Structure formats: C-alpha cells, structure tokens
Amino acid sequence: MAAAICALLREREPSTICPSDAARAVGGKSWRGLTATARSVAAELERSGHVVITQKGKPVDVETARGPVRIAPGPDLGTPRT
C-alpha cells in the first residue's frame, strides 16, 4: 500500500490523491475494504516525511480527521523501506 501511494503521487505530481485511489490500485474490485488501511499507511508515511495529509487544503492528522482527506507529496517522497 505504501509503494502504491508513493507511485500514484509521483505519477500525478503535483496533484494530490485520495486514500481510495491507493485502495483501488491495490485491491481492484475489492478496494472498499482497504480504504481504512490506506489512511493508516498514509499516516505512517506522513510521520516519515514521505507525504502530507490535507483536508480542505490544510494539513491535518489523518487519524483524527473526519471526512475526506487528500494525500500530497511530502519533502521526502520516495519509495519507503517498508
């Protein structure tokens, strides 16, 4: 999931992605069950500087944010070592 998030961000730069975009890339037709996992992995990537999580254009804590969030490239975007 982490690799999918980073790959999607590199492909779409400078655009952001939704956690569901990564869930779709990994899960195919069964993507809906992976959305929470995508948000969790995005939180880990944020802590390591790979991504920034935003809501309405402002940085937020994805673990406490309610509603839709976006994942943006962070200062250390690259393929994580996870």
PyMOL commands that set and color helices and strands:
alter all, ss='L'
color gray80, all
select helices_A, chain A and resi 2-12+19-47
alter helices_A, ss='H'
color red, helices_A
select strands_A, chain A and resi 51-55+58-59+70-73
alter strands_A, ss='S'
color yellow, strands_A
deselect
rebuild
show_as cartoon
